[in-house]
Amino acid sequence: MERFGVGALSHRNRLSGSSLPMSGWKVSLMERYFLHVTTVSNGIIKDDEGAILANLQAARDEALESARDILADAIKEGRDLDVAAVIVTDKFGQEVYRVSLTEVVPLDLEQRLCEDT
C-alpha cells in the first residue's frame, strides 16, 4: 500500500466489547471488520487481515480515524491525494460503512478553502 501513498492502516483491537457468561465460559461478542481503501488510480486496496472490534460503531470510528490519518499524511508530505474512501466490510464481505475522504475535512476549513479560490 505504501506505493500508493497509503501506509498500512493501523488496526487496534478494541477490548471494550462485552462478554456473556455461558456455563462458565465467556463468548466474545466482538466481530472482525475489514477496512479497505479505494484509490483513484488503482481501485481497491484490500485489507486481508481485518481488525476485531466491539461493534459497527467501533468499525465506523476506526474508518473515520484511518481516513483522517490518510488525509493528514498526504498534507504533511505535500503529495496529491489518491485515496477516495475507506470502506468497512463485515466478515461476509458485505459493505457496512463507507467514509469519503472529503467527509473528514472539517467544515470550517472546507469553507475557508472555497472562499480562497
C-alpha positions in Angstrom: 0.0 0.0 0.0 3.0 2.3 0.5 3.5 2.8 -3.2 0.0 4.4 -3.4 1.0 6.9 -0.8 -1.0 5.0 1.8 0.9 3.4 4.7 -0.5 0.3 6.3 -3.6 1.2 8.3 -3.1 0.7 12.0 -5.7 -1.6 13.3 -6.2 -1.7 17.0 -8.1 -4.4 18.7 -10.8 -2.7 20.9 -11.1 -4.6 24.2 -14.2 -2.8 25.2 -16.6 -5.5 23.8 -18.8 -7.3 26.3 -18.9 -11.0 27.0 -21.7 -13.1 28.2 -21.1 -15.9 30.7 -22.2 -19.3 29.4 -21.7 -22.3 31.6 -18.5 -20.9 33.0 -17.2 -19.8 29.5 -17.2 -16.4 28.0 -18.4 -15.9 24.5 -16.9 -12.8 22.8 -19.4 -10.6 21.0 -16.6 -8.8 19.1 -16.6 -9.0 15.3 -14.0 -8.9 12.6 -14.2 -5.9 10.2 -12.1 -5.1 7.2 -11.1 -1.6 6.2 -10.4 -1.4 2.5 -9.0 1.7 0.8 -10.3 2.9 -2.6 -7.8 4.8 -4.7 -8.5 7.0 -7.7 -5.8 5.3 -9.8 -5.6 1.7 -8.7 -9.0 0.6 -7.4 -9.4 -1.1 -4.1 -6.5 -1.9 -1.7 -7.9 -4.9 0.2 -7.4 -5.3 3.9 -6.8 -9.1 4.2 -6.2 -9.1 7.9 -9.0 -7.1 9.3 -9.5 -5.9 12.9 -11.5 -7.3 15.8 -13.7 -4.6 17.0 -16.5 -4.3 19.6 -19.3 -3.4 17.1 -20.2 -1.5 14.0 -19.8 1.9 15.8 -16.2 1.0 16.6 -15.6 0.0 13.0 -17.0 3.3 11.9 -14.8 5.2 14.3 -11.8 3.2 13.0 -12.7 4.1 9.4 -13.0 7.8 10.3 -9.7 7.8 12.1 -8.0 6.0 9.2 -9.4 8.4 6.7 -8.2 11.4 8.8 -4.7 9.8 9.1 -4.5 9.3 5.3 -5.6 12.8 4.6 -3.2 14.3 7.2 -0.2 12.2 5.9 -0.9 13.5 2.3 -1.0 17.1 3.5 2.2 16.7 5.7 4.1 15.0 2.9 2.9 17.5 0.3 1.6 14.9 -2.2 -1.6 14.5 -4.1 -4.3 12.5 -2.5 -5.0 9.3 -4.4 -7.3 7.8 -1.9 -11.1 8.3 -2.3 -12.6 6.4 0.6 -12.3 3.9 3.3 -14.8 1.0 3.1 -15.7 -1.2 6.0 -16.9 -4.7 5.3 -18.0 -7.4 7.7 -16.7 -11.0 7.8 -19.0 -11.9 4.9 -17.6 -9.2 2.7 -20.7 -7.0 2.8 -20.1 -3.3 2.9 -21.4 -1.9 6.2 -19.9 1.6 6.1 -18.1 3.9 3.7 -16.4 7.2 4.5 -15.2 9.5 1.7 -12.0 11.5 2.5 -14.0 14.7 1.7 -16.2 13.9 4.6 -13.3 14.2 7.1 -12.3 17.7 6.1 -13.5 20.0 8.9 -16.4 22.1 7.6 -14.9 25.4 8.6 -11.6 24.5 6.7 -13.6 23.4 3.7 -15.5 26.8 3.7 -12.2 28.8 4.0 -10.6 26.9 1.2 -13.6 27.5 -1.1 -13.5 31.2 -0.2 -9.9 31.5 -1.2 -10.4 30.1 -4.7 
